């Protein structure tokens, strides 16, 4: 059993806390705790996996590079980020707790 609120905030101050909850050949489930961390300006996520995200606590902003628009996620909001949809996380609250489900795309 996993409790999404059972973690030490100090562990997430310097870099995001990423905990693997489940993984098999098709999917990966992670809890991510952010404390204001964002994507560096010179980096863009361009994943080979579909990613379904839910903000469990706090809020965040994801910027979609090719579309030129941002989406604000508040507690309880979910978003599907399809493989190849280039994005950056431009804001996270302190804390922001994410549930992320990655669907591995066949090669």
C-alpha positions in Angstrom: 0.0 0.0 0.0 1.2 3.5 -0.8 0.2 6.7 0.9 0.6 9.7 -1.4 1.2 12.0 1.6 3.8 9.9 3.3 7.2 11.6 2.4 9.7 14.0 3.8 9.3 17.5 2.3 13.0 18.2 2.9 13.9 15.4 0.4 12.1 17.3 -2.4 13.7 20.7 -1.7 16.8 20.4 -4.0 15.2 18.2 -6.7 11.9 16.5 -7.3 11.2 13.4 -5.3 10.2 10.6 -7.7 8.9 7.3 -6.3 8.2 4.4 -8.6 4.9 2.8 -7.5 4.5 0.2 -10.2 6.2 -0.8 -13.5 5.8 -3.6 -16.0 6.6 -3.9 -19.7 3.6 -1.7 -20.7 3.3 1.0 -18.0 5.0 2.9 -15.2 3.3 4.7 -12.3 5.1 7.3 -10.3 4.4 9.7 -7.5 6.4 13.0 -8.0 6.7 15.6 -5.4 7.7 19.1 -6.6 8.7 22.0 -4.5 8.7 24.8 -7.0 10.9 22.9 -9.5 10.3 23.7 -13.2 11.8 22.5 -16.4 15.1 24.3 -17.3 14.6 26.9 -20.0 17.0 25.0 -22.3 15.1 21.7 -22.0 11.9 20.4 -23.6 10.2 17.1 -22.7 9.6 15.1 -25.9 8.7 11.7 -24.6 8.3 8.4 -26.4 5.6 7.5 -23.9 2.0 8.7 -23.4 1.7 10.3 -19.9 -1.4 10.8 -17.9 -0.9 13.2 -15.0 -3.1 14.1 -12.1 -2.3 16.8 -9.5 -3.1 15.2 -6.2 -2.1 18.3 -4.1 -1.2 21.9 -5.1 -1.1 23.2 -8.7 1.2 23.4 -11.7 1.4 24.9 -15.2 2.5 23.0 -18.3 3.5 24.9 -21.4 3.0 23.1 -24.8 5.8 24.4 -27.0 4.4 23.7 -30.5 0.9 25.0 -29.6 2.2 28.0 -27.7 -0.2 27.7 -24.9 -0.2 26.8 -21.2 -2.5 24.7 -19.1 -3.0 25.3 -15.4 -3.6 22.2 -13.3 -5.2 22.5 -9.8 -5.8 19.8 -7.2 -7.8 17.0 -8.8 -7.1 18.0 -12.4 -5.9 15.4 -14.9 -4.3 15.8 -18.3 -3.2 13.4 -21.0 0.1 14.2 -22.7 0.5 12.2 -25.8 3.8 10.8 -26.9 5.8 13.5 -28.9 3.8 16.4 -27.5 6.6 18.7 -26.6 6.2 20.5 -23.2 7.8 22.2 -20.2 6.6 22.5 -16.6 6.8 26.2 -16.0 5.3 26.3 -12.4 4.8 24.0 -9.5 3.5 25.0 -6.0 5.2 24.1 -2.8 4.4 21.2 -2.6 2.9 19.8 -5.8 2.1 16.1 -5.7 1.6 14.4 -9.0 0.4 11.0 -10.0 1.9 10.1 -13.4 1.0 7.1 -15.4 3.3 6.4 -18.4 2.1 4.1 -21.2 5.1 2.7 -23.1 4.7 3.0 -26.9 6.0 0.0 -29.0 9.1 0.6 -31.0 
